[in-house]
Amino acid sequence: DAEIVKQESDVGPEPYQAV
Protein backbone atom coordinates (compact mmCIF):
# COMPACT_ATOMS: atom_id res chain seq x y z
CA ASP A 1 0.00 0.00 0.00
CA ALA A 2 1.17 3.52 -0.79
CA GLU A 3 0.50 6.32 1.63
CA ILE A 4 0.91 10.04 1.20
CA VAL A 5 3.27 11.39 3.81
CA LYS A 6 4.88 14.77 4.25
CA GLN A 7 8.60 15.25 3.90
CA GLU A 8 10.36 18.44 4.86
CA SER A 9 12.64 19.87 2.19
CA ASP A 10 14.57 23.09 1.67
CA VAL A 11 11.58 24.75 0.06
CA GLY A 12 9.16 23.46 2.68
CA PRO A 13 6.88 20.49 3.33
CA GLU A 14 6.52 18.43 0.19
CA PRO A 15 4.04 15.57 -0.18
CA TYR A 16 5.37 12.39 -1.77
CA GLN A 17 4.28 8.78 -2.24
CA ALA A 18 5.89 6.22 -0.01
CA VAL A 19 5.65 2.59 -1.06
C-alpha positions as CSV (number, residue, x, y, z in Angstrom):
1,D,0.0,0.0,0.0
2,A,1.2,3.5,-0.8
3,E,0.5,6.3,1.6
4,I,0.9,10.0,1.2
5,V,3.3,11.4,3.8
6,K,4.9,14.8,4.3
7,Q,8.6,15.2,3.9
8,E,10.4,18.4,4.9
9,S,12.6,19.9,2.2
10,D,14.6,23.1,1.7
11,V,11.6,24.7,0.1
12,G,9.2,23.5,2.7
13,P,6.9,20.5,3.3
14,E,6.5,18.4,0.2
15,P,4.0,15.6,-0.2
16,Y,5.4,12.4,-1.8
17,Q,4.3,8.8,-2.2
18,A,5.9,6.2,0.0
19,V,5.6,2.6,-1.1
